[in-house]
Amino acid sequence: MRIGVIGTGRIGTIHANTLSRHRDVGSLILTDTDPVRAQELALRLGETAAPGVDEIFRWGVDAVVITTATAAHADLIGRAARSGLPVFCEKPIALDLPGSLLAIAEVETAGTILQMGFQRRFDAGYTGAREAVRSGRLGRLHTVRAMTSDQAPPPVAYLPLSGGLYRDTLIHDFDVLRWVTGHEVTEVYAAGSDAGPAMFREAGDVDTAAVVLTLDDGTLATATATRLNGAGYDVRMELAGELDQVVVGLDDRTPIASTEPTGPPAASKPWTTFLERFGPAYEAELNAFVEVVRGERANPCDGREALQALRIAEACELSRREHRPVRLAEIPGGAEPVLR
Ligand SMILES: NC(=O)c1ccc[n+]([C@@H]2O[C@H](COP(=O)([O-])OP(=O)(O)OC[C@H]3O[C@@H](n4cnc5c(N)ncnc54)[C@H](O)[C@@H]3O)[C@@H](O)[C@H]2O)c1
């Protein structure tokens, strides 16, 4: 099969690498608004660069992978859907709810496939946590603590395009919270701090955030994120029930030091970026996409799933702005149940 990759920045490069090595992918056509970037990557991978998005559709592909800045996602999803092509798109689906709903409507009207890039659903740790919850061995779940800490901020040019810390980063924790627990979020209370470097204030963003979330079965969750975790890239989720508790992301590379005299030693090679921590999961989600395109498996994360995560992020932005708890029912787009 021939796949068009639109956007050859940080994540586009990773995905193009994976697809270029895939035995069922014959060739790639790569494009980017920065043509040199697409050409250089195409040269490195032995693939073809196209001068623009139009050529991707004109030259003919069997599927499209969208890894552009988020603002372009919804429009490109719609365009691919109208061309009858299956799409893999990076999270979030769009920067806002109207854009997300429009993209989903285009896909549903065309009867095409949209798989969203929430790679934590393919991570061994989160998969194990989901199994632990579903098996009943934790007993009734009462507390979930989720966190995503980047070691260093993204490039300064990325920030104004990102949608902010809730839509860009915590959205992963929101998606995987729903996926692991099997429950919907009904209310959030969010705070954010921009006390760090000025680039966050200047972009109207926060560098650190904390959220309290209530699930529909009464389970309480917290989710925190920061762009400034000097110790390393730290992504974890603790799930505590009446019978047992488990943790995702605790291994010999977790960048945290115990202050206990008999605690474990500090990691000698702590995780530094999402690209290395989630390398196997990025590969697995694209392997799944190829299978979805071939009709060999069901879509593991469609647009409506991604919409729910974005609604939680939108509720957090509202909560932070208005300093109050926000019910998910206040956020448009939630009429139809989507959990499977
Ligand atoms: N799943 C994850 O863990 C993960 C991690 C990082 C980024 N992302 C998502 O991936 C997307 C890209 O992030 P990134 O970190 O690679 O950003 P990036 O800035 O490194 O790359 C984005 C690329 O898209 C190009 N681009 C922008 N608009 C375009 C358009 N209309 N047509 C063609 N090319 C266009 C830019 O020139 C740039 O090269 C974002 O939506 C982000 O949220 C997901």
The ligand as an SDF file (V2000), in Angstrom:
LIG
                    3D

 44 48  0  0  0  0  0  0  0  0999 V2000
    1.1520   11.2240   20.2450 N   0  0  0  0  0  0  0  0  0  0  0  0
    2.1380   11.8960   20.7680 C   0  0  0  0  0  0  0  0  0  0  0  0
    2.7620   11.4940   21.7430 O   0  0  0  0  0  0  0  0  0  0  0  0
    2.5540   13.1930   20.1330 C   0  0  0  0  0  0  0  0  0  0  0  0
    3.8000   13.7390   20.4360 C   0  0  0  0  0  0  0  0  0  0  0  0
    4.1510   14.9370   19.8240 C   0  0  0  0  0  0  0  0  0  0  0  0
    3.2740   15.5850   18.9700 C   0  0  0  0  0  0  0  0  0  0  0  0
    2.0570   15.0320   18.7370 N   0  0  0  0  0  0  0  0  0  0  0  0
    1.1060   15.7180   17.8510 C   0  0  0  0  0  0  0  0  0  0  0  0
    1.6260   15.6590   16.5300 O   0  0  0  0  0  0  0  0  0  0  0  0
    1.3830   16.8810   15.8510 C   0  0  0  0  0  0  0  0  0  0  0  0
    2.7120   17.4380   15.3580 C   0  0  0  0  0  0  0  0  0  0  0  0
    3.5440   17.6650   16.4610 O   0  0  0  0  0  0  0  0  0  0  0  0
    5.1400   17.7610   16.3110 P   0  0  0  0  0  0  0  0  0  0  0  0
    5.6740   17.7320   17.6870 O   0  0  0  0  0  0  0  0  0  0  0  0
    5.6130   16.7900   15.3200 O   0  0  0  0  0  0  0  0  0  0  0  0
    5.2320   19.2480   15.7360 O   0  0  0  0  0  0  0  0  0  0  0  0
    6.3650   19.8390   14.7680 P   0  0  0  0  0  0  0  0  0  0  0  0
    6.1970   21.3050   14.8590 O   0  0  0  0  0  0  0  0  0  0  0  0
    7.6760   19.2130   15.0760 O   0  0  0  0  0  0  0  0  0  0  0  0
    5.9310   19.3150   13.3100 O   0  0  0  0  0  0  0  0  0  0  0  0
    4.7490   19.7310   12.6620 C   0  0  0  0  0  0  0  0  0  0  0  0
    5.0650   19.8100   11.1740 C   0  0  0  0  0  0  0  0  0  0  0  0
    3.8450   20.0560   10.4570 O   0  0  0  0  0  0  0  0  0  0  0  0
    4.1380   20.9810    9.4050 C   0  0  0  0  0  0  0  0  0  0  0  0
    2.8710   21.5730    9.0160 N   0  0  0  0  0  0  0  0  0  0  0  0
    2.0970   22.4440    9.7190 C   0  0  0  0  0  0  0  0  0  0  0  0
    0.9660   22.7140    9.0400 N   0  0  0  0  0  0  0  0  0  0  0  0
    1.0010   21.9760    7.8990 C   0  0  0  0  0  0  0  0  0  0  0  0
    0.1220   21.8180    6.7940 C   0  0  0  0  0  0  0  0  0  0  0  0
   -1.0500   22.4570    6.7340 N   0  0  0  0  0  0  0  0  0  0  0  0
    0.4820   20.9780    5.7880 N   0  0  0  0  0  0  0  0  0  0  0  0
    1.6630   20.3160    5.8230 C   0  0  0  0  0  0  0  0  0  0  0  0
    2.5550   20.4390    6.8580 N   0  0  0  0  0  0  0  0  0  0  0  0
    2.2220   21.2530    7.8780 C   0  0  0  0  0  0  0  0  0  0  0  0
    5.1600   21.9300   10.0010 C   0  0  0  0  0  0  0  0  0  0  0  0
    5.8950   22.6100    9.0040 O   0  0  0  0  0  0  0  0  0  0  0  0
    6.0250   20.9560   10.8120 C   0  0  0  0  0  0  0  0  0  0  0  0
    7.1040   20.4380   10.0510 O   0  0  0  0  0  0  0  0  0  0  0  0
    0.6340   17.7750   16.8230 C   0  0  0  0  0  0  0  0  0  0  0  0
   -0.7480   17.6890   16.5620 O   0  0  0  0  0  0  0  0  0  0  0  0
    0.9290   17.1700   18.1900 C   0  0  0  0  0  0  0  0  0  0  0  0
   -0.1280   17.3430   19.1140 O   0  0  0  0  0  0  0  0  0  0  0  0
    1.6970   13.8620   19.2810 C   0  0  0  0  0  0  0  0  0  0  0  0
  1  2  1  0
  2  3  2  0
  2  4  1  0
  4  5  1  0
  4 44  2  0
  5  6  2  0
  6  7  1  0
  7  8  2  0
  8  9  1  0
  8 44  1  0
  9 10  1  0
  9 42  1  0
 10 11  1  0
 11 12  1  0
 11 40  1  0
 12 13  1  0
 13 14  1  0
 14 15  2  0
 14 16  1  0
 14 17  1  0
 17 18  1  0
 18 19  2  0
 18 20  1  0
 18 21  1  0
 21 22  1  0
 22 23  1  0
 23 24  1  0
 23 38  1  0
 24 25  1  0
 25 26  1  0
 25 36  1  0
 26 27  1  0
 26 35  1  0
 27 28  2  0
 28 29  1  0
 29 30  1  0
 29 35  2  0
 30 31  1  0
 30 32  2  0
 32 33  1  0
 33 34  2  0
 34 35  1  0
 36 37  1  0
 36 38  1  0
 38 39  1  0
 40 41  1  0
 40 42  1  0
 42 43  1  0
M  CHG  2   8   1  16  -1
M  END
$$$$
